[in-house]
Amino acid sequence: MSQQAASPGASKRSDPLPGNTPLSGNAASASSNSEDTHGRRERAAIAAQACETCRTRKSKCDEKRPKCGLCRRLNVACTYREPQPTKKDKSIQHIMDQLSRMENKLNVIGMVINPASGLFEPRPDIPSGGFPSPPSIGPGSSATVDGRASSQLDVAPDKYQPDQSSHPRLPPDVPTSYQHLTAPHKVLLWPAVLECFQRYGFDPANELKLLKSEGTHWFINLELRKDAWSLPCSVAPLTTLVPSEGIGDDDEPRVSFEGLSPQLMGDYTENYFSSFNILYPLLDRHSFEEGALRTVAETGFAYGDTASVLALLVFALGQMAYAGIYEEPVEIYHHGLSPSGFRGGSRKRPPGLELFNEARKRLGLICTQTSLENVQIFVLFAVYFEACSRHIDFWRSSVSAAMTLQVLISCDDIDWDSSYGQQIIKAYWTCNLMESWYHMDLDLPRTGISDLESQVPLPGNSAPFDQREEGLHMQFMAMITLRRLITRIHVMIFATASSHVEISPAPDPPLALVSELLTQLEQWRHLLPPLLQWTDEEPHAYPEINNKQTTEPLFSFEVRQLESPSDPRTLYALLLSQLRSRFYYAKYLAARPFVYKVLHFPSLVTTTDREYALCCLRAALLWPVAMEPCRSQKRLVPYLFAWTQNFLGVLILLRLATENEILRDLLGPDGGFLMKNTEKTVVALIEWLRDVKAVDGTAEFGWAAVSRLWGVTDDGP
């Protein structure tokens, strides 16, 4: 029996990973051997990039742009053919095309949903009267069919009246209306959850009053109080400043640091590009090494110098990456048996702080410039803040980057094929993802950067890129496409755009809509490139590289010693934990309305409702991001806040599932597969909240509830 339901067409594949520098070893050598034994293919690839003049003359083209050497000598126009898309380009583009077609179908299906519940809020742009009728997709659907006609559907008012005999009474302190709550927070105001809180002696009356008046913004206030202190500036300087012999292009005096040797700079750079630049694709390694790194290595550091600030931030994150894997935990729980996942430094003095402070000091008026370097600097600031669990600082820095990007994209005539254009593309999609997760989970305001999606190509699609980065581009674009599906779930089921909703629960979840969304998630997984695919039977399996298999799981609960930040296991874990966890997060959210129905309208539950509720429970179990090696490397986990928000809801839901007769029956007997995975999940998520509550306001609030529900303390069960 598997943890999740098997997905159609998502069988395990064994294609090798396209060459990738951090992976090195087997993948690189396999690529090299392949090229050596297929020389004709290599020559064909070169010829494919030749300009039309060289192609006609059958001359070797040096492929320089905008004019190759021959065209420059002949003084003729130099024209290149559009490069043929790679298999990876076709695969990702196929996903994007499929999503565009499916969105039209979702719009039609979503228009029939007219629930009165805070869980199933109607889209704000849809009137509350009649709606076009969608095709029937099975028994229990809340949508009805009017033959082949697309006439209007009038929803009977009594269709959505709750079953008063089985519906629990609301506690007297529960508000009858509340400001907008995002999907992770809505579960806190479920009547069954509130009764559970009272049953276990947790009195949330004061919190509920704040939720009523502030909505999700109350959680933001929790984070603001946690971030009331700033990172200390009074740390020891790097080392003695030494006047540099080099002079930069700006003729400003420069200095070097005795303890920051070229070798150490190179080590920090390697650590950064093997970790954070994979998680937040931003910098082009060749451009950085030939630009900022070479400048500071040869001429030293200066104030108000973009190369100096960029280099110092990369070095700070490189030190953070190493410390976040290898240095000692900041705290030990469980009487010395359970180490914190935050490693290196301390809660308030994180690794790389001296380098980070030096970058802040030398920023100067760069912060007001409208340039690509300004965008990159603020994204790097944001990444460092998130590694320190300073979520609001992360958001503020990412907003600065996003606003600058919008000006650049809107006002500049960008050549997307150029190195500059490719770096703008990376920065754009990274900022877009940052903003999307923050808006969905904390309802923080958007800058409007997502409005430019149609103008900005996907990474790697507009021009050939370094083949060593192909694997990273595949994962990056897969996450971009998955984010679009998750956005649809939030908008069409949880109505994240609405500002005010009423609590008046309805018995019928939007079955047609949920079914279509779940189908599209499975289609997305089926369309992934072979390396990124996985099966529900083996959700934690190590990917197959160069047709080699391993019995060792990629994700487990056993701490394993890694060789370096560029260890393939670190790379795979960081990449695939996000992709796989987001997939199951999406399934969990899409099917969660059926758990609500089971808890509040048990007499109306159908066989179909039970199947979807089971889908939700299975999808909530054993997310890779909560397992090793991610669990013990929390400084490297992207968007740490988002996982904490959802883990709180999952722990509450699983507490109810173990007590509710229907849900308990779905989980199976004690000692069975699902119950064992439920127990493992509860332990992992409790450890997560225990670890992050010192730096995360939501986790601190959640710990007060979860410790009562599950009978745990700071030291353990």
N, C-alpha and C positions, 0 to 999 in steps of 0.2 A: 504494500500500500504506500502511495507516495504522499509527500507533504502537500503538494498542490496538484490540482487536476492537470492531467497531461494536456499539452497544447497541440493543436493540429499542425503537422508539418514542421515542428521544431525539433527534429531529430538531431542528435549530436554529430558534428562534422569534424573533420580532422585536417582542414587545409592549414598550411603554415602561415604564420604571421608575416606580413611584408616587413622587410628589413627595418630595424629600429635601433638607433644607437644605444638607448638605455638597456635594451634587451641583449645586445651584442651576441657573442657566442654563436650558438647554433643557427639562429635566424640569419645573421649576417653571413656566416660561412656558406649556408645553403644558397643564399642569393648569389654570392660570388661564384660558387661552383656552377650554378645554373647559367650564369653569364659566360663562364669560360667554355662550357660545353655547347652553347648555342650562339656561336658568334654571329651567324646570319641574323638572328633576331635582334642582336644588339645593333648591327649596322642598319637594320630596317628602322629601328627606333630613332636613330640619328637622322636618317633620311626623312623621316616623317616630319621633323621639325625644320627642314631646310626651307628657305624662302622660294618663291616661285621662279625667280631668276636663276638661282643655283640649280633648281630642279630641272628647268628647261635645258640649261647648259651641261647638266650632269656633272656639276662641280661640287666639291666638298664645301659645305656652308659652315661658317664659324658661329652662326646663330646669334650674332650680336644684334641688339636692338637699340634704337629703332631701325638702324641699317646695318646689314652685315658688311664684312670687309669688301667683298666683290662688288656689291651694289654701290658702296661708297666710292670705289675706284672708277666704276663705270658711270657714276652720277645718274643712276636710274632709281625709280621707286622700288622699295623693298617691301614685299608683301608676304606674310606668312599665312598658311592655312590654319584654321581653328584646330587645336589638338583633339585627337580622338579621345573620347572619354574612356577611362579605365573601367574595369569591372566594378571597382569600388564606387566610382562616380555613378555608374548606371544603377547600382543597387540602391544607393542613398537617394538618387534622383527619383527612382521608382517609388521609394517610400514616400517622398514628398508629393509626387503625383497622386499616389493612392490616397494620401491624407487629404489632399485638396478635393478629390472626388467624394471622399467619405464625409467631409464636413458639410457638403450640401445635403446629404442624407440625414445627418445629425440635426441640421436645422429644421428639417421637416418633421422628424420624429419628436424633437424637443418642443415643438409648438403645440403638441397635444397635451402637454403636462400642465395641469391647472390645479395643483394641490394647494391646500390652505396651510401647509405646515412650514415651520421654520427650517425643516430639513429639506423640503422639496419646494423651494421658492421658485415662482415663475420668473422667467427672464424678464427684466424690467422693460424691454422694448416690445413685449408681446401683450396684446390686450387680454382682458379677463373674460371676454365673451366666447364666441365660437372659434374653433381651430380646425384646420384641415386634418382629415383622418389619415393615419399612416396604415401601411399594410399590417395585418395581424402577424405576430411572430410566435404565437404559442399560447397555451392556456395561462390564465391568470394575468394577462396583460391589462394594464390600465387604459390602453387605447382600444377603441372599438373600430370596426370596419364598416364602411358604407358601400359595399360592393366595389365597383370600379370607379365610382364617382369620388371626386375630391371636394365634396361639399363640406359645409361647416358642421362641427360637432358641438352640440350643446351638452354641457356637463350638468347632470342633475345635482342640485345642492345637497341632497341627502346621501349622495354617493360617498362623500368624504366625511361623514359623521363618525366620530370614534365610537368604538364598542365600549359603552359606559360600564358594562358589567365586568369587563376585563381590564379596562384602562385604569392605572393607578391614579389616585388623587394627588394633586400637586401639593407639596408642603406649603404652609401659609406664607413663608418668606420667598417663595419662588415668584419672580416677576411674570406678569402676563405678556410683557413685551420687552424687547431688549435691542440695544444697538447692534449693528452688524458684527457677527462673529465669523471668523474663517472656519473652514472645514475641520481643522484639527481641534478647534475650541468648542464647536457646537455640541459635541458629545457631553460636555460638562453640564449642560442644561437639560439633558434628557431627564424626564421624570423618574425613570427607573434608576438613573445614576444618582439623583438627589436622594432618593429613598435609601439607596445603598450607602451613601455617605452617612446618613443619619443612623442606619443600622449598625455601622461600625464605629460610631462615636465621633465622627468628623463633622463638625458644625461649620458649614460654608456660608452661613447667613451674611456675614460682612462682605465676603468675597462676591456673593451673588448680587448684593446691592451695588457694588462697584462695577460688576459686569453689566448690570442693568443700565447704569448711567454712562459707562465708557465703552462697553463692548470690547473688541479685540485690543483697543488702545490701552486697556488696563494692563494687558500683558506687556505692552511696550513700556509702560511706566515701571513695571517690575524690572525690566532690563536697564532702564535709565537709572534706577536706584542702585543696581549692581555696578553700573559703570560710572557712578558718581565720582570716583577717584580716577585720575589720569595715570597713564604709565609714567613711572618716575623719570625725571630728566637728570637727577643728581647721581648718575652712575659714573663709575670711573671712566675716564676717557680711554680710547683705544690703546694708545701708548704715546710715547713722546713724539711730538710733531717734528719732522725733519724737512727743511726747505728742499723742494725738488729742483733738480737741475733742469728739468723740462719746462717749457712754457707752452701753454695751450694756445689755440687759435684766437682766443679773446685777449691774449697778452696779460691775463690776470696771474698774479703770483700763485704758485701751487705748492702743496705740501704732500709728503708721504708719511706713512705710519710705520714705525720700526717693526711692529709686530705683524704687519699685514704684508707678507712677502708675496711675490708673484705666484709661488707654488700654492700658498694658502688661498689666494684669489682664485686660482684654477680649481682647487678642491671645492670651494664654496660654489663656484659656477656649476661644476659637475653635479653637486648635490641638488642645486636649485632646478636645473633642467631635467633631472631624473625624478623629480617629485612634484613640486608646486607648479612648474610650467606644464606638466601633464594634466594636473587637476584643473588648472585655470589657464588654458592655452592663450598665451599673450605675446611672448617675445620670440623672434626668430633668432636661433642660436648663432648662426653665422654672422648675422648683422650685429648682434651684441658683442661677440668676441672680436670682430674686426673693428667695431666702433668704440663703445663705451669701455669695454675691458682693456683694449689696447691703449686707449687714451690715458686711463688712470694708471696703468702699469708702466707706461713710458714717461708720462708727464706729471703724474700725481693728481691730487684732488684740489678743487677750488670751490668758492662760494658761488651760488647762482649758476652752477654748471650742470646741465642735464646729464652729461656722461657720468659725473661724479655721483649725483643723486641716484641715478639708475643702478650704477655699479654697487653702491653701498647697500641699496635695498635688496639687490640680488644676493649679495654676500650675507646680509642679515637672514634672509630666508634660507640660504644654503646652510647656515649654522643652525637655524631652527629645524631644518629637515634632519640633519644628523642627530642633534640632541633629542628630537622628538621620537627617534627610533632607539637610540643606544644609551642615552644617559639615564640616571636614576629617576624613578617616579617621584613626583612631588609629595606624595602621601601614600601611606599603606593602610588598608582596611582589614577587617576580618581578623584582627589580632595578628597581623603580619602575614596573612595568607593571600590577600587580594591587593595587588599594587594598583595604584591609579594609572589611568591611561594617558595622563599628562606627564610627559617626561622632560627633564632638563629645566634648569633654573628653578623658579618658584612660581606660585600663582601670580604674584605681582611683579616679579622680575624675570620675565621669560628669556629664553635663549636669544642671542643676537641683538639684545637691547642696545648695547653700545654702538653697534653699526647702524641700527635703526635710528637712534638719536642723532648720530652724526649726519645721517641723510636728512633728517628733519631740520637740523641746524643749517645745512648748506642749501636748503630748498630755495630760500630767497623769493624773488618775484617770479620764479618759474610757475608758482601756483596760480598765477593770473594769465598765463599764456594759453593760447588756443593752438595746440599742436599735438601731434601723435605722441611725442615724448611726455607731454603733460598727462595725457590719458594713461599711458603706461605707468607713470609714476604713481598716480592715484589708485590704479588697480593694484599695484604692488603694496601700497600702503594698506589698502583694504584687505589683501590676502594676509598680511602680517597681523593686522588687528584680529582677523577671524582665527588665526592660529593661537592668539592669546585669549580667545573667547570674548572679545569685545565686539559684540554683534552690532550695536548701534554705530560705533565708530566705523565698522566695516561698511555698513549701509551708507553713512554719510560720505565716505571716501568714494564708494562706487557711484554715488549720485553725481559727484563732481566729475568723474570720468565720463559718465553717460551724457551729461549735459555738453561737455566739450566735444564728444564724438558727434552729437547731433549737429552741431555747428559745422564741423569738418565735413561731414557727409552731405549736408544740405548746401553748403557754399562752395566746396571744392569740386573741381572737375577731376575726379580720381580715376586713374588708370588701374583697374582692378588686377591687371596682369603684372603690374610692376611689384617690386619688393615692398614699396610703400603701401600700395593697394592691398597686398596680401596681409600686411601687418594691421591695417585698418580693419580688415575682415575678421581677423582673430580677435582683436580688441572689441569689435562690435558684438560678436556672438557671445563672448565671455561676459560682457556687461549686460547683455540681454538676459542671459541665464541667471546672473546674479539678481537682477531686478525681478525676474519672474518668481523665483523662489521666495524672495522677501515679501512680495505682494501677496502671493497665495497663502503664505503661512502666518504673516503678521499684518497684512492689510496696509503695509506702508505705501505711501503714494508713489505712483509711477512717474517717470520723467517724460514718457512718450517715446522712448527709444524703440519700443516694439513697433511703432507706426512706420518705421523705415525698413522693415523686413523685406519688402518687395524690391527695395533698391540695392540691397547688399547681397552679393552672391554667398553661397555656402563656402566654408573653408575648403580650399583645394579644388573647387569646381571651375574657377575662372582661368587658371593657369597651372602648368605643371609645377609640382613641388618636389622637394627633396624626398626621394623614395624611402629614406630612413625614417621619415615622419609619417608614412602612410598609415601605419597601424593606429597612430594617435588621431589622425584625421578621421578615420573610420569611427572610432569611439566618440569623438567630439560631435560629429554629425548625427550619429545615432542618438545621442542625448538631446540634441536640438530637436530632432523629430519626435522623440518621446515627450519632450516638454510641451509640444503642441497638443498632443493627446491629453496630457494631464491638465492643461489649461481648459480643454473642452469639458473635462469632468468637473472641474471647479465651477465653471461658468454655467453649465447646463444642469447640474444636479444641485450644487451648493450656492449658486448665484452670488459669486464673490463681488459682483458689481453693485448689489443692492446695499443700501445704507441702513434700512430699518425693516425688520420683519416681525411677524406675530407668531406666538407659540399657540398653535391649534392643530395638534397632530392629526395626520390623515392615515388611514389604514393601508392604502395601496401605494407602494413605491412605483416609480416610473419604469416599469418592467421593460417596455420596448426600448427606451433610451439606454438603460443599463446594459441590456443584452447587446445592443449595437456597440456600445463603448467597449465592452469586454471582448467582443469579437474583433474589434479593430486593434486592441492591444495584442491579441494573439497574432493577427496578421502582421503587425509591426515586428514582432519577434521573429516570425517566419521569414520576413524579408531581410533580416539583418545579414551582413556578410558572415561567412562561415565561422570566422574566428570568434565573433561576438555572440553566437548563438549558444543556448544551453537548453536543458530540458527540465521539466518539473520533477522528473524522477531523480535528477542529480543537480539540484540548484546550487550546490556548493562545490561542484567539481572543478578541478584544475583544467584550463583549456589545453587542447592538444596542439603542440608546436612541432612542426616538421614531421607530422605523422607519428610522433612519439607520445605514448600514453603514460600516465603515472597514477598510481592508486592513492597518492596523497591528496587529500582535498585542499582546495585553495582557501576555504574558510572553515574554521573549526573553533573549538574552545581551548585548544592547546597552544600555549605560547611557544613560538619557534624562534630560534636565534637566526637573524639574517646577516648576510655578509657585508652589505653596504646599502645605502639608499638606492643604488641602481640594481640591486638584487632583483631578478625577474619576478620573484614572488611578491615583493613590495609593489612593483609596477602593476602587475596583474590585479593584485588585491585592491589597490587604490582606484584603478580604472573600473574594474568589473563590479566592485562592491556598490559603486554609485549607480551603475546602469541596472544591475539586477534588483537592487533594493528599491529604486524608483519604479521599476516595473511592478513589483509586488505591492508597493505603496499605492500605485494607481488602481490596481485590482481591489485592494482593501477598501479604498475610498468609494469606488464605483459600486461595490456590492454592499457597503455598510448600511444603506437604508433598509435592507431586508432584515438585518439584525435588529434594527429599531422596531420593525413591525413585529418580530417574534417577541420582543420584550414587552411591547405595549398593547399588542392586539393578538394574543395567542390563540383565541378562538377563531380567528379569521385566517390563520396561517395555512397555506396550501403546500402541496408537495414541491411545487416550483419555488415557493418562498424558502423552504428548507434548503433546497439545493443552492440557491444564491447566498443564503446565510452561511452555509458551509464553505462556499467559495471565499467569502469574506474572512472567515476564521482561518482557513488555510493560508490565505495571502498575508495574514498578520503574523505568521510564525517565522522565526529564525531569519530575519533580514540579515544579509551578509555584513552590512555596515556595523552591526552590533556584535560581530564575532571577531575572532582573531584572523589576521593581524591588525585589523582596523581598531578593535577595542582597545588595544594597548598602544595605539599611535594616534590618539585623538587630536594632537596638534596638526596632523596632516589630513584630517577628515574635513572635506569641504562642507560648508553650510551646516555646521554643527547644531546651530539653533533649530533648524528645520526638523532634524531627527528627534531632538528632545521634545519639541511640541507634539509630534505624532506618537512617540513612545509613551507619553503620559496617557493619551487616549487609548492606545492598545492595551496598556496594563489595566485600565478601568474596564474596558470591554471584556478582557479575558477573565477578570474577577466575576463579572456578571455571567459569563458563559459557563463557568464552573458551577454556578448555582441555579441557573435557569434550566428547567426540566428539558425543554426542547433543544437548547444549545448544548447542554451537557450530553444529551443523547447523540447529537451530531459528532461530538468529539470522541465518542467511543468509550470503551471501558478503561479503567485504571490500568496502566501498564501497556496500553495499546500505543500504536505509532503516533497518533495525533496527540494523545494526552502526554506522552513523553516529550514531544516537541513543544507542547504548551508549557510544560514545566521548565524546560530549558530556556524558552523565550522569556518567561517571567523572571527567572534568575538573571538572565543577561540584561534585561531592561531595568530591573531594580538596581543592578550594579552600575548601569549607565547613569541613572538619576542620582545615585549616591555620589558618584564621582564628579558630576558636573554641577551639582547644586551650589557649590561654593563660588562658582563663576557665572551661573545662569539663573536669572530670576524666575523663569518658568519652572525650571527643575526644582528650585527651592520651594515654590508653592506646591508643585506636584508631589514632592517628597512628603509633605505634611499629609496629603491624602493617601498616597500609595503605602506609606508606612503603616497607616491604620488598616487599610484594606487587606494588606498581605502580611501584617504582623511582623514587620522587620524593624531593625534599629540601625544606627550608624555603623555599628560593629558587625552586623550580620543578622540572620534570622532569629 
